[in-house]
Amino acid sequence: MKINKITYSAGKTGFFFDDQRAIKQGAGHDGFNYVGQPVTEGFKAIRQSGESISIMLELDNGQVGIGDAAAVQYSGAGGRDPLFLAETYIPFMKEHLNPILKGLNIECFRETAAYIDQLKIDGKPLHTALRYGLSQALLDAKAKSENKLMCEVICEEYSLPVIPEPVPIFGQSGDDRYNGSDKMIIKGVDVLPHALINHIETKLGNKGEKLAEYVQWLTDRIFELGPGKDYRPAIHIDVYGNLGPIFDFDPVAIAQYLKELGTLTQGLPLYIEGPVDMEGKEPQIEMLGKIKAEMERLGATTKIVADEWCNTYDDIVDFTDTQCCHMVQIKTPDLGSIHNTVKAVLYCQRNGMEAYQGGTCNETDVSSRCCAQAALATRPARILAKPGMGFDEGFMITNNEMQRSIALLRSKYGEAEE
C-alpha cells in the first residue's frame, strides 16, 4: 500500500502555548492571560494560541490516514524543540516532505515510522511535532488499509498480546484544581488531579504549606465524594521543579518534605512530578537520584516522577537505567514518532520503571485517540486524559476511545488473548 497524495490543514489545539520561563520568573495574570514580556525565543506573548497541523495521507486505495502534528504547552523549555506554528511548517512540509512521502510504501508501520523519524533536512532532524503527526497518520493509514484498530497493528508488529482491558487514566485539572478535582472524583478517575502547581507563592507556598493544605483537602474530598468505598485513586501532582528553590535544592530537605506530604493521603498512593528542575539532563538525573535515595532511607511512601529533561527515547533510557526516580513521563509529542512512545513504554516495563504515557494539554482529539490506541497495546501504568485543561473533554476523548476499542476487541478476540 502506497501514499498517493498528501494534504495539510492548519488547526487549533486543546490549549495554549505558554512561556514557562516567563511564568517561573513571576509573570502575573490578567484574567486568563499572562502579563509581561516573553523570554523564550519564538514567543510573541507569554500565552498564545496553540496550533496544530492535520496531516492527511491518501492511499492508492482511497483510504486516508490522519494524524495531527502538535507540540507541548511549554515549547522551547526543558530542552524541547521551538514553538510550532502552522504558517511556518506547512510550507516547509510541502517543499521538503511531499517529495519523500508520495509513493512511500506503508506495508510496515514500525519501519516506515522509523524512517521518517530519522529524516534530516539541511542536516537537521524534523521538528518533533512533525514526526509525531506523520507517525499518527502512518499508523492510521496502516490500520485502515488492513481493517484493523491501530492498537492491533502495534500488537502485531511488536509481538504484544491483545488485552481488551482499560489502562488507568490520569485527569488534569489546570488551574481549577478544586472544581476540577470534584469532577474527577465524581467520575471515578483512576489518577488525579495534576493540579498545575507552577507558582511558588500562590500554589505551593514558600515552605510548601499551600500544597500540603491542598493534598489534605483533596484526600478528604476523595473519601467524601468518591463513587464507592473501594474508590482509591492515585494522587499525582506536578510541581514544575518548584521544590528546588524553596528548599535550596537540598535533597535531604526535599525528601523529608515529600515524606511528610505522603502521610496526608490516608494510604492513597502519592506521586510528585518534577520536584526539581536542574536545567540539564545530567544534573537532573543526579539530583533526582539523591532525593530518591534519601526518601528510601527515610521510608517515604511518596514516589517521584521525572518530566523535565526526560524528553526523548534516549533520555527515558538514561533516566530508567539510573533508576533515579520511580516513574518517568513519556511526553508523547516530545518523543517525535509515536513508535518511540511504544518503545519507551516497553523499555520501562522491561527495566522496572513505571511508565506514565503522558503528553500535553496542547494536543488534539486526533493525537489523543492515537495515544489511547498505543496505550491499549503497550499497557503503561497510566495514560493522560487530553487535550485541554477542562478535564471533561479530554477524559471523554481518551476514555471513550479506549472503551470503543475494548468492546470491538472483545467481540473479535474474546475477553483476552493470553
Residue pairs with C-beta under 8 A, 6 or more apart in sequence:
1 59
1 60
1 61
1 105
1 106
1 107
1 141
1 142
1 145
2 59
2 60
2 103
2 104
2 105
2 106
3 57
3 58
3 59
3 60
3 101
3 102
3 103
3 104
3 106
3 141
4 58
4 59
4 60
4 102
4 103
5 57
5 58
5 102
6 55
6 56
6 57
6 58
6 93
6 97
6 98
6 101
6 102
7 56
7 58
8 53
8 54
8 55
8 56
8 90
8 93
8 94
9 53
9 54
9 56
10 51
10 52
10 53
10 54
10 86
10 87
10 90
11 51
11 52
11 53
11 54
11 68
11 86
11 364
12 49
12 50
12 51
12 52
13 50
13 51
13 52
13 70
13 362
13 363
13 364
13 387
14 50
14 361
14 362
14 363
14 364
14 365
14 386
14 387
14 388
14 389
14 393
14 394
15 50
15 73
15 360
15 361
15 362
15 387
15 388
15 389
16 47
16 48
16 49
16 50
16 73
16 362
17 43
17 47
17 48
17 49
17 50
17 51
17 71
17 73
17 75
17 83
17 362
18 34
18 46
18 47
18 73
18 74
19 27
19 34
19 38
19 39
19 40
19 43
19 45
19 46
19 47
19 74
19 76
19 77
20 40
20 74
20 77
20 78
20 198
20 240
21 39
21 40
21 77
22 34
22 36
22 37
22 38
22 39
22 40
22 43
22 46
23 34
23 46
23 198
23 199
24 198
24 240
24 241
25 39
27 34
27 35
27 36
27 46
28 34
28 35
28 36
29 35
32 47
33 45
33 46
33 47
34 45
34 46
34 47
35 46
36 46
37 46
38 44
38 45
38 46
40 75
40 76
40 77
40 83
41 76
41 82
41 83
42 75
42 76
42 82
42 83
43 76
43 83
50 70
50 73
50 362
51 70
51 84
51 85
51 86
52 68
52 69
52 70
52 86
52 133
52 363
52 364
52 367
53 68
53 69
53 86
53 89
53 90
53 93
53 129
53 130
53 133
54 66
54 67
54 68
54 69
54 133
54 366
55 66
55 67
55 68
55 69
55 93
55 133
55 134
55 136
55 137
56 64
56 65
56 66
56 137
57 64
57 65
57 66
57 67
57 101
57 106
57 137
57 138
57 141
58 64
59 65
59 106
59 141
59 144
59 145
61 145
63 141
63 144
63 145
64 141
64 144
65 106
65 137
65 138
65 139
65 140
65 141
65 142
65 143
65 144
66 136
66 137
66 140
66 366
67 132
67 133
67 134
67 135
67 136
67 137
67 138
67 139
67 140
67 366
67 367
67 370
68 133
68 136
68 363
68 364
68 366
68 367
69 84
69 89
69 127
69 129
69 130
69 132
69 133
69 134
70 84
70 129
70 132
70 133
70 333
70 360
70 362
70 363
70 364
70 367
71 80
71 81
71 83
71 84
71 127
71 128
71 129
71 333
71 360
71 362
72 80
72 331
72 333
72 334
72 359
72 360
72 362
73 360
73 361
73 362
74 80
75 81
75 82
75 83
75 84
76 82
76 83
77 308
78 277
78 307
78 308
78 309
78 311
79 280
79 281
79 308
79 309
79 311
80 128
80 311
80 334
81 127
81 128
81 129
81 334
82 127
84 127
84 129
89 127
89 129
89 130
92 121
93 130
96 121
97 126
97 130
97 134
100 119
101 134
104 112
105 112
106 112
106 138
106 141
106 142
106 145
108 142
108 157
109 138
109 139
109 142
109 153
109 154
109 157
109 339
110 157
110 158
110 339
112 138
112 142
113 134
113 135
113 138
113 139
113 337
113 338
113 339
114 337
114 339
116 126
116 131
116 134
116 135
116 138
116 337
117 126
117 131
117 135
117 336
117 337
117 339
117 340
118 125
119 125
119 126
120 126
125 131
125 336
126 134
126 336
128 333
128 334
128 335
128 336
129 333
131 336
131 337
132 332
132 333
132 335
132 336
132 337
132 338
132 367
133 367
134 337
135 336
135 337
135 338
135 339
136 338
136 366
136 367
136 370
139 150
139 153
139 154
139 338
139 370
139 373
140 150
140 370
142 153
143 149
143 150
143 152
143 153
146 153
148 156
149 373
149 405
149 408
149 409
150 370
150 373
150 374
150 377
151 162
151 373
151 374
151 376
151 377
151 405
151 409
152 162
152 377
152 409
154 160
154 342
154 373
154 374
154 377
154 378
155 161
155 162
155 377
158 342
158 346
158 377
158 378
160 377
160 378
161 416
161 417
161 418
162 409
162 413
162 416
162 417
163 376
163 379
163 416
163 417
164 376
164 405
164 406
164 409
164 410
164 413
164 415
164 416
165 406
165 416
166 399
166 402
166 403
166 406
167 357
167 375
167 376
167 379
167 380
167 382
167 383
167 402
168 190
168 191
168 234
168 381
168 382
168 383
169 189
169 190
169 191
169 382
169 383
169 384
169 385
169 395
169 398
169 399
169 402
170 189
170 190
170 191
170 192
170 194
170 236
170 356
170 358
170 382
170 383
170 384
170 385
171 180
171 183
171 184
171 189
171 191
171 192
171 193
171 194
171 385
171 391
171 394
171 395
172 180
172 193
172 194
172 196
172 361
172 384
172 385
172 386
172 389
172 391
172 394
173 179
173 180
173 181
173 184
173 192
173 193
173 194
173 195
173 196
173 389
173 391
174 180
174 194
174 196
174 361
174 389
174 390
174 391
175 196
175 389
176 389
176 390
177 193
177 195
177 196
177 214
178 217
180 193
180 390
180 391
181 192
181 193
181 195
181 218
181 221
182 221
182 225
183 391
183 392
184 192
184 193
184 233
184 391
184 395
185 192
185 221
185 222
185 225
185 226
185 227
185 231
185 233
186 225
186 227
187 395
188 226
188 227
188 231
188 233
189 233
189 385
189 395
190 233
190 234
190 382
191 233
191 234
191 235
191 236
191 271
191 382
192 218
192 233
192 234
192 235
192 236
193 218
193 235
193 236
193 237
194 236
194 237
194 238
195 203
195 214
195 237
195 238
196 203
196 238
196 389
197 203
197 204
197 211
197 237
197 238
197 239
197 240
197 242
198 238
198 239
198 240
198 242
199 242
200 206
200 242
200 245
200 246
202 210
203 210
203 211
204 210
204 211
204 239
204 242
204 243
204 246
205 211
205 212
205 213
205 246
206 246
207 246
208 243
208 246
208 247
208 257
208 261
211 237
211 239
211 261
212 260
212 261
212 264
215 235
215 237
215 261
215 264
215 265
215 270
216 264
218 235
219 235
219 264
219 265
219 266
219 268
222 231
222 233
222 268
223 266
226 233
232 267
232 268
233 268
234 268
234 269
234 270
234 271
234 382
235 265
235 268
235 269
235 270
235 271
236 270
236 271
236 273
236 305
236 356
236 382
237 270
237 271
237 272
237 273
238 273
238 274
238 305
238 307
239 272
239 273
239 274
239 275
240 274
240 277
241 274
241 275
241 276
241 277
241 308
243 254
243 257
243 258
243 272
243 275
243 276
244 254
244 275
244 276
244 277
244 278
244 287
247 253
247 254
247 257
249 276
249 278
249 287
251 287
251 290
251 291
251 293
251 294
252 294
254 275
254 276
254 291
254 294
255 291
255 292
255 294
255 295
255 297
255 298
255 300
256 294
256 298
258 272
258 275
258 291
258 295
258 300
258 302
258 304
259 295
259 298
259 299
259 300
259 301
259 302
261 270
261 272
261 302
262 270
262 300
262 301
262 302
269 301
269 303
270 301
270 302
270 303
271 302
271 303
271 304
271 305
271 326
271 327
272 302
272 303
272 304
272 305
273 304
273 305
273 306
273 307
273 329
274 305
274 306
274 307
274 308
275 288
275 291
275 304
276 284
276 287
276 288
276 291
277 284
277 308
277 309
278 284
278 286
278 287
278 309
280 309
281 309
281 310
281 315
281 318
284 306
284 308
284 309
284 310
285 309
285 318
285 319
285 322
285 324
286 324
288 304
288 306
288 319
288 324
288 325
289 322
289 323
289 324
291 304
292 304
292 323
292 324
292 325
292 326
295 302
295 304
303 325
303 326
303 327
303 354
304 325
304 326
304 327
305 325
305 326
305 327
305 328
305 329
305 356
306 319
306 324
306 325
306 327
306 328
306 329
307 329
307 331
307 358
309 315
310 316
310 319
310 328
310 329
310 331
311 331
311 334
311 335
312 334
312 335
312 336
312 340
313 335
313 340
313 343
313 344
313 347
316 328
316 330
316 335
316 344
316 347
316 348
317 344
317 347
319 325
319 328
319 353
320 328
320 347
320 348
320 351
320 353
321 351
323 352
323 353
325 353
326 353
326 354
327 353
327 354
327 355
327 356
327 381
328 344
328 348
328 353
328 354
328 355
328 356
329 356
329 358
330 341
330 344
330 345
330 348
330 355
330 356
330 357
330 358
330 380
331 358
331 359
331 360
332 338
332 341
332 357
332 358
332 359
332 360
332 363
332 367
332 371
332 374
333 359
333 360
333 363
333 367
335 341
335 344
338 370
338 371
338 374
341 357
341 371
341 374
341 378
342 374
342 377
342 378
344 355
345 355
345 357
345 374
345 375
345 378
345 379
345 380
346 378
348 354
348 355
348 380
349 355
349 378
349 379
354 381
355 378
355 380
355 381
356 380
356 381
356 382
356 383
356 384
357 371
357 374
357 375
357 378
357 380
357 382
357 383
357 384
358 383
358 384
359 367
359 368
359 371
359 384
359 386
360 386
360 387
361 386
361 387
361 388
361 389
361 394
362 387
363 371
363 386
363 387
364 387
365 387
365 397
367 387
368 386
368 387
368 394
368 397
368 398
368 401
369 397
369 398
369 401
371 383
371 384
371 386
371 398
372 383
372 397
372 398
372 401
372 402
372 405
373 401
373 405
375 383
375 402
376 402
376 405
376 406
376 409
383 398
384 394
384 398
385 391
385 394
385 395
385 397
385 398
385 399
386 394
386 397
386 398
387 393
387 394
387 397
388 394
